Amino acid sequence: MHERRIGAVVIGRNEGDRLRVCIESFAGQVDRLVYVDSGSSDGSLELAQRLGATAVALDRSRPFTAARARNAGVDWLVANDPDIELVQLIDGDCELDPGWLNTARVALARLAHASIVCGRRRERFPDATPYNALCDREWDTPIGEVDTCGGDALIRIDAFTDVGGFSPELIAGEEPDLCFRLRNRGWKIYRIDAEMTRHDAAIHRVSQWWKRNQRSGFAYAEAWKRRGDADPLPRQRVVNNLLWGQPLAWPLWPVLWWRVYRRSDAAYATHIVVGKLPHCHGQLQYWFDLLRSRHSVLIEYK
């Protein structure tokens, strides 16, 4: 069996030194590396070029999204190196584990009908802030066949193109949307027990935590609108957030907090309960934008 050629697509916007760490972590591991930039003003494009990456700048006349950036990177690989069969997607605030690509390539070849393989994402500085620690817990998800992946994953290009790539208009939740369409075409997604990437959330303020959860709420509301009863999870999340986020439910928050606390700890329980508010905020934002036929803009927390 021949060894499949691998490309990498790194996306970013004003990631600074995190971008340098990300690109350098791929040294000698991929056949092509493309960096796609979404309007950075910190010299990211020039930095990527100095580090040997192909740098692609998205047209500023169209709204930026991570989905659009990843599509642009894969499109460049397909057009300029059609022998590339696998692509590692990664965000510019992440660092690749040195053993990941070899492990993932073998797993992708071994697992039947596999379109995507992802692994363990960790926070680089989990003890720096309570918010970083919460992100580190969020990345600790089950192993095996799964419904979706995150922004870091090794993907078969033929599967990616089979479903038309990411939906470029999505400002959040583009990975579950892609995976939903892949699963409908008979492809499978797997998470394996192997170190994949280290992420730098860099969340230091409650306002950042709020924005990040607001974005999640927005994504669930849009996913429900797009997929309806074909995918019950978004509807369940939206309804749950609305029930617990509205003022009449606030007196019952201690009950919910205690239920979560018994399975975790005080910090996580508080995150889950109080997080109902920014989730509702994001859901309402989606519906207001929809009613006004207004294009939604990125919800950035950095």
C-alpha positions as CSV (number, residue, x, y, z in Angstrom):
1,M,0.0,0.0,0.0
2,H,1.4,3.4,-1.0
3,E,1.9,6.1,1.6
4,R,-0.7,8.8,1.0
5,R,0.4,12.3,0.4
6,I,-0.7,14.7,3.1
7,G,-1.4,18.4,2.9
8,A,-2.1,20.8,5.7
9,V,-4.5,23.8,5.9
10,V,-3.8,26.3,8.7
11,I,-6.3,29.1,9.2
12,G,-5.9,32.2,11.3
13,R,-6.6,35.9,12.0
14,N,-4.1,37.9,14.0
15,E,-2.7,34.9,15.9
16,G,0.7,36.4,16.3
17,D,3.3,34.0,17.8
18,R,0.8,31.2,18.1
19,L,0.8,31.0,14.3
20,R,4.6,30.6,14.2
21,V,4.4,27.7,16.7
22,C,1.6,26.1,14.7
23,I,3.4,26.2,11.3
24,E,6.7,25.1,12.8
25,S,5.1,22.1,14.4
26,F,4.5,20.7,10.9
27,A,8.2,20.8,9.8
28,G,9.0,17.8,7.7
29,Q,5.7,16.1,8.2
30,V,3.5,17.2,5.3
31,D,4.0,17.5,1.5
32,R,2.2,20.9,1.3
33,L,1.2,23.5,3.9
34,V,-1.3,26.3,3.1
35,Y,-2.0,29.1,5.4
36,V,-5.3,31.0,4.8
37,D,-5.6,34.4,6.4
38,S,-8.8,36.2,7.2
39,G,-7.9,39.8,7.2
40,S,-5.0,39.8,9.7
41,S,-3.2,43.1,10.5
42,D,-0.3,41.7,12.4
43,G,1.9,40.5,9.6
44,S,0.6,36.9,9.7
45,L,0.7,36.5,5.9
46,E,4.4,37.5,5.7
47,L,5.2,35.3,8.7
48,A,3.7,32.3,7.1
49,Q,5.6,32.9,3.9
50,R,8.9,33.3,5.7
51,L,8.2,29.9,7.4
52,G,7.8,28.2,4.0
53,A,4.0,28.0,3.8
54,T,1.9,29.0,0.8
55,A,-0.1,32.0,2.0
56,V,-3.6,32.7,0.7
57,A,-5.4,35.9,1.7
58,L,-9.2,35.8,1.6
59,D,-11.0,38.4,-0.4
60,R,-12.1,41.1,2.1
61,S,-15.2,42.0,0.1
62,R,-16.9,38.8,1.4
63,P,-17.6,38.0,5.1
64,F,-14.8,36.0,6.8
65,T,-15.7,32.6,8.3
66,A,-13.5,29.6,9.3
67,A,-15.5,27.5,6.9
68,R,-14.7,29.7,4.0
69,A,-11.0,29.8,5.0
70,R,-10.7,26.0,5.2
71,N,-12.5,25.6,1.9
72,A,-10.1,28.0,0.3
73,G,-7.1,26.0,1.6
74,V,-8.4,22.7,0.4
75,D,-9.3,24.2,-3.0
76,W,-5.7,25.4,-3.3
77,L,-4.4,21.9,-2.6
78,V,-6.7,20.3,-5.1
79,A,-5.8,22.8,-7.8
80,N,-2.1,22.8,-7.3
81,D,-1.3,19.3,-6.0
82,P,-4.0,16.8,-7.1
83,D,-1.9,13.9,-5.7
84,I,-2.7,15.1,-2.2
85,E,-5.1,12.6,-0.7
86,L,-5.3,13.6,2.9
87,V,-5.5,17.1,4.5
88,Q,-4.8,18.0,8.1
89,L,-7.0,20.9,9.1
90,I,-5.8,23.0,12.1
91,D,-6.5,26.4,13.6
92,G,-3.6,28.8,13.8
93,D,-3.8,28.9,17.6
94,C,-3.0,25.2,17.8
95,E,0.2,23.1,17.7
96,L,0.4,19.7,16.1
97,D,1.6,16.8,18.2
98,P,4.7,15.3,16.5
99,G,3.4,11.7,16.4
100,W,-0.2,12.5,15.3
101,L,0.0,12.4,11.5
102,N,1.6,8.9,11.3
103,T,-0.9,7.5,13.8
104,A,-3.9,9.2,12.1
105,R,-2.8,8.1,8.6
106,V,-2.7,4.5,9.7
107,A,-6.1,4.8,11.5
108,L,-7.7,6.4,8.5
109,A,-6.6,3.5,6.3
110,R,-7.7,0.8,8.8
111,L,-11.1,2.1,9.7
112,A,-13.9,1.2,7.3
113,H,-15.6,4.1,5.4
114,A,-13.6,6.6,7.5
115,S,-13.7,10.1,6.2
116,I,-12.3,11.9,9.2
117,V,-10.0,10.9,12.1
118,C,-9.4,13.2,15.0
119,G,-7.7,12.7,18.3
120,R,-7.0,14.4,21.6
121,R,-6.9,18.2,21.7
122,R,-5.4,19.6,24.9
123,E,-5.1,23.1,26.2
124,R,-1.5,24.3,26.1
125,F,-1.9,26.4,29.3
126,P,-4.8,24.7,31.2
127,D,-3.8,26.2,34.5
128,A,-3.4,29.8,33.3
129,T,-7.0,30.7,33.8
130,P,-10.2,29.0,35.0
131,Y,-11.6,29.5,31.5
132,N,-8.7,27.6,29.9
133,A,-9.2,24.8,32.3
134,L,-12.9,24.6,31.2
135,C,-11.8,24.4,27.6
136,D,-9.4,21.6,28.4
137,R,-12.3,19.6,29.9
138,E,-14.5,20.4,26.8
139,W,-11.9,18.7,24.6
140,D,-12.0,15.4,26.6
141,T,-14.7,13.7,24.5
142,P,-15.4,10.0,23.9
143,I,-13.3,7.7,21.8
144,G,-14.7,5.6,18.8
145,E,-17.1,6.4,16.1
146,V,-18.6,9.8,16.7
147,D,-21.0,12.2,15.1
148,T,-18.7,15.1,14.6
149,C,-15.1,16.4,14.9
150,G,-13.7,19.8,15.8
151,G,-11.6,22.3,13.8
152,D,-8.5,20.0,14.0
153,A,-8.8,16.8,12.0
154,L,-7.3,14.6,9.3
155,I,-9.7,14.3,6.4
156,R,-9.8,12.4,3.2
157,I,-10.0,14.9,0.4
158,D,-12.3,12.7,-1.8
159,A,-14.8,12.6,1.1
160,F,-14.5,16.3,1.7
161,T,-15.2,17.1,-2.0
162,D,-17.9,14.5,-2.1
163,V,-20.1,16.7,0.1
164,G,-18.9,20.0,-1.3
165,G,-16.7,20.9,1.7
166,F,-17.8,23.2,4.5
167,S,-20.9,25.5,4.2
168,P,-18.9,28.8,3.8
169,E,-21.7,31.0,5.1
170,L,-21.7,29.5,8.6
171,I,-20.1,31.7,11.2
172,A,-20.0,28.8,13.8
173,G,-20.9,25.1,13.9
174,E,-19.4,24.3,10.5
175,E,-17.8,21.1,11.6
176,P,-21.0,19.4,12.9
177,D,-22.7,20.5,9.7
178,L,-20.0,19.0,7.5
179,C,-20.0,15.7,9.5
180,F,-23.8,15.5,9.3
181,R,-23.6,15.6,5.5
182,L,-20.8,13.1,5.4
183,R,-22.7,10.7,7.6
184,N,-25.7,11.0,5.3
185,R,-23.5,10.0,2.4
186,G,-22.3,6.9,4.3
187,W,-19.0,8.2,5.5
188,K,-17.9,7.8,9.2
189,I,-16.0,9.9,11.6
190,Y,-13.7,8.5,14.3
191,R,-12.0,9.9,17.4
192,I,-8.9,7.9,18.4
193,D,-7.0,7.8,21.7
194,A,-3.9,9.7,20.4
195,E,-2.5,13.1,21.1
196,M,-3.4,15.4,18.2
197,T,-3.0,19.1,19.0
198,R,-2.4,21.6,21.8
199,H,-4.7,24.6,21.7
200,D,-4.2,28.1,23.2
201,A,-7.6,29.4,24.2
202,A,-6.1,32.5,25.8
203,I,-9.3,33.3,27.6
204,H,-8.6,35.8,30.4
205,R,-11.9,37.7,30.9
206,V,-15.5,36.8,31.6
207,S,-16.4,38.7,28.4
208,Q,-14.4,36.3,26.3
209,W,-16.1,33.3,28.0
210,W,-19.5,34.9,27.3
211,K,-18.7,35.5,23.6
212,R,-17.5,31.9,23.2
213,N,-20.7,30.5,24.7
214,Q,-22.8,33.0,22.8
215,R,-21.3,31.6,19.6
216,S,-22.2,28.1,20.6
217,G,-25.8,29.1,21.2
218,F,-25.9,30.7,17.8
219,A,-24.5,27.6,16.2
220,Y,-27.1,25.3,17.8
221,A,-30.0,27.6,16.7
222,E,-28.8,27.6,13.1
223,A,-28.2,23.9,13.1
224,W,-31.8,23.3,14.2
225,K,-33.0,25.5,11.5
226,R,-30.9,23.8,8.8
227,R,-31.3,20.2,9.8
228,G,-34.6,20.0,11.6
229,D,-35.7,16.7,13.0
230,A,-33.0,14.9,11.0
231,D,-30.6,15.8,13.8
232,P,-32.3,16.0,17.2
233,L,-29.3,17.2,19.2
234,P,-29.5,20.9,18.2
235,R,-33.2,21.1,19.0
236,Q,-32.6,19.5,22.4
237,R,-29.8,22.0,23.2
238,V,-31.8,25.0,22.1
239,V,-34.9,24.0,24.1
240,N,-32.8,23.2,27.2
241,N,-31.1,26.6,27.0
242,L,-34.4,28.4,26.6
243,L,-36.0,26.5,29.5
244,W,-33.2,27.1,31.9
245,G,-32.1,30.5,30.6
246,Q,-35.4,32.4,31.0
247,P,-36.0,34.3,34.3
248,L,-38.7,32.1,35.6
249,A,-36.2,29.2,35.8
250,W,-33.5,31.2,37.7
251,P,-34.8,30.2,41.2
252,L,-34.3,26.6,40.2
253,W,-30.7,27.1,39.2
254,P,-29.4,25.7,42.5
255,V,-31.1,22.4,41.6
256,L,-29.5,22.3,38.2
257,W,-26.1,23.3,39.7
258,W,-26.3,20.5,42.3
259,R,-27.1,17.9,39.6
260,V,-24.1,18.9,37.6
261,Y,-21.9,19.4,40.6
262,R,-22.4,15.8,41.7
263,R,-20.9,14.6,38.5
264,S,-18.1,17.1,38.3
265,D,-17.0,20.1,40.4
266,A,-18.1,23.6,41.4
267,A,-16.4,25.4,38.5
268,Y,-17.8,23.2,35.8
269,A,-21.3,23.3,37.4
270,T,-21.2,27.1,37.4
271,H,-20.0,27.1,33.8
272,I,-22.9,24.9,32.7
273,V,-25.6,26.8,34.7
274,V,-24.6,30.4,34.1
275,G,-23.7,29.5,30.5
276,K,-27.4,29.2,29.7
277,L,-27.5,33.0,29.5
278,P,-24.9,33.5,26.7
279,H,-26.2,30.5,24.9
280,C,-29.7,32.1,24.9
281,H,-28.1,35.3,23.8
282,G,-26.6,33.6,20.8
283,Q,-29.8,31.8,19.9
284,L,-31.8,35.0,20.1
285,Q,-29.2,36.7,17.9
286,Y,-29.6,34.1,15.3
287,W,-33.3,34.4,15.2
288,F,-33.2,38.2,15.1
289,D,-30.7,38.1,12.2
290,L,-33.0,35.6,10.4
291,L,-36.1,37.7,10.9
292,R,-34.3,40.9,9.6
293,S,-32.6,38.9,6.7
294,R,-29.4,40.3,8.0
295,H,-26.1,38.5,7.3
296,S,-24.6,37.4,10.7
297,V,-21.1,38.5,11.5
298,L,-18.4,36.5,13.2
299,I,-18.6,36.2,17.0
300,E,-15.0,36.4,18.1
301,Y,-13.8,36.0,21.6
302,K,-10.1,36.8,21.1
